[in-house]
Amino acid sequence: MILYSECSVAYRHFSGVSIPSFATGVMNGVWEHPLVFDPLVTPAPPSTKAHFLQLINAVLSSYAEYDAGGLAQKSAFVNDYNLLIVLLDQYAVYVNEVAKGAANVILVSGFTPIHNVPATKSVVPGQPTLVTITNGAVSGTLEVECDIVGHYSHYGCIACEGHALPDGLQIINESTLVIPASLPFRMFHNYNTQRKKVFTGLTKGVEYYFYFYVYNTAGVGPLSVVVSKSCS
């Protein structure tokens, strides 16, 4: 039986103490094994080693300040922590693409392999059918989430400020949008792979239009039906 493995994303629940050590292991696992993870071929790592190290050091610094100073320093730590999680998510997608289900390659990367199930051919995901929107705890924030679509899938979300999406928008892959020329409004794109998205810096009193899509190794699925909400 051929077994298929993917990177565990349990690191999303790691503490501020644990996440820098884990991230350092992934950084070294990828960047110190160029024969396995060649930065000169496609797919390439989603960042430079220097940028990876910068985000790790930012979490180490802001967590130390948060631990010493309390709630006044929490927001800076949370922001740095989330940036590192987003980068780890991108590296997990990259490692999965290189590993093609091989647990030994995932182990070299520093991630933990999971989902030892018979390999099946990937198919393009379907359309998300349930999208919910709630106001965030902070003014100018909306939290959006869609239903689960298939296995081994990742999630992107597009938010349009004050207008629905125009004709002509294309999604080339999980992170590349082709936007019509002279777009007359702001558009936000969140592709951190998770189903729950948090959009910040929005304008109070303005209606925002949200579209989810799902992607995996086979391609990008269709956009969800639009759901909108006014930001408060």
N, C-alpha and C positions, 0 to 999 in steps of 0.2 A: 504494500500500500504506500503511495506517495503522500507524504504529510506536508501540509502548508502552514507556515508560521508567519506571524506579523508582530510588529513591535507593540509591547504593552504600553498603554498610556496611563498606567497607575501613577506616574510621576505628577499628574495634574493634581493629585491630592497630597503631595509631599509638603512638608513644612518649610518655613524659611530657613531652618537649620539644615535640612536634608537636601533641598533642591540644588544648591550650588555644587555639592559633592557629586550628585548624580549627573548634573549637566557637564561638569568637568570630565567625568568618565566618558560621556558621549562625545564631547569635543575631541578628547585624545583618541578615543576609539576610531573615529572617522579620520581625523587629520594625521594620525601616526601610522595609518595603514594604507598608503597610496596605491599599493598593488590591488587592494580590494575596493577602496573608495577613491578612484582616480579623479582629481579635481579638474583634469583637462578633457574629460569626456562627458558626454551627455547620457544620463542626467548628471548635473554637477551639484555639489553641496549648496544648500540655500544661503550660505553666508561665507565670509572669510573666517579664518580661525581667530583673527584679531577682533572681529566684531562679536564673535561668540564669547571670547574672554571678557570683552568690555561689558556685556550684559551680565555675565556671572559676577564680575567684580562690583557692578552696580547693586545687585541683590545683596551681596555680602556687606556692602557699606550701608545701604539703607535699612537692612534688617538690624544691623548693630545699633544704628541710631534709633530705630523704632523700639528695640529691646531696652535701650537705656532711657529713652525720653518719653515713651508712651504714645497715646493716641495722636498727639500733634504730629508725629512722624509717620503715622500709619499710611496715609495716602501715597506718600512717595514710595514706600516699600511695596504697597499693593501694585502700583504702576510698574515698578521695576520687575516684580514677580511675574505679572501678566505678560510683559514683553518677553521674558525668558521662556515662559510656557509656550507662547506663540512660536518662538524660534524652535523649541524642542518639538512641537507639533510638525513643523516644516521638515525638520531632520528625520522624524519618524516616517513621514511620507517618502522622503528621499531614500532612506535605508530600505524601506519596503520595496521600492522600485528596483534598487540594486540587488537585494537579496532574492527577489522572486520566490519567496516562500522558504528559503533555506535558513533554518534556525542557527546554524553555525556562523553564518555571515552576520546575523542580527546580534549574536553574542559578541562578536569582534567589535561591533559598533558601540557597545556599552549599553544598548537597550536590552530588555528582557523579552525573549520570544514567547508568544502565546498563540492560542487557536490552532493547536495541532489537529487539524481535521483534513479529510481527503480534499485534495486540490480540485477545484472546479474552474471552468473557464468563466472569466468575469464577463458580465453583460452591463451595458450602459444603464445606470439607475433610472428609476421612474420619476414621476413628478411629485414633489411634496404636496400633500393635500390639506394639511392642517397647520396653520400659522397663527400663533398667538402673540399679542403685543401688550406689554404693561409698562407703566411709568416707573422709571428707576427711582432709587432713594434720593438721588441728587437731581436738582432742577436741570433741565436740558438733557435728560438721559432717557432713552427708551430701551427696553429689553425685549428681544424678539426670539422666538423659538419655534421650530417646526417638528413634525413627527419623524419617527425613524423610517428610513427608506433603505431596505436591503441590508446586506452584510458588507463589511469592509468598506463602507462608504464614508465620504467626508462632505462637509457642508459649507457652502458659501452663501452670502446674502448681500443684496444690493438695496440701498435705501435712496430714494429720490426726494428732494426737498421741494414741496409745494406742487409737484407735477408727477404724473405717471410717466413710466418709461416711454421714450419716443421710439418710433420704428427705426430699425437699422442697427440696434445694439447687438453685438455678437460676443459670445464667450468662447475664446479660442482654446483655453485650458482652464485649470482650476484657479489661476490667478491673473489671467490676461483678458482684459475687456477691450473690444473695439468700439469706441464711443462715437456717435455721429458728430460731425463738425458743428461748431458754434452752439454747443449745448447751453441753454439759457438758465440753468439752475444748477445747484450743487448736488453731487451724487457721491454717496459713500459706499465703499466696498469692503466687506469683512470676510476674509477667507481663512480664518484660523482653524478650520476643520471641524469645530464643534457645532452642535445643533443650537446651542444657546449663544446669542450674540448680544453684546452691549454696545450701543451707539451713544457716544457722548459729544458734548459741544454743539448740541442741536439748538434751534431757535424756538423759544417759547411761542405758542400760539400758531405755529405753522404745521400744516398737515404733512406727514411723511408717508411715503408709499414704499412698501417692502416686498421684495421678491427673493425667495430662496431657490437654490439649485443644489443638486447633489452630484458628486463626481467620484469616480474610482479609476482603476487602471484601464478600464475599457473606454472611458470617455466621460463627457458631461451630459447630464440629463436635462430635461426641459425646465423652464422657469415655473415656479408655482403661480397660482392665481394671485393677483395683487391683493394685499391687505394694508389698510392705512389707519393712522391714528394721529391726532393732534398732540404735539409735545407740550407738556406743562412744566 
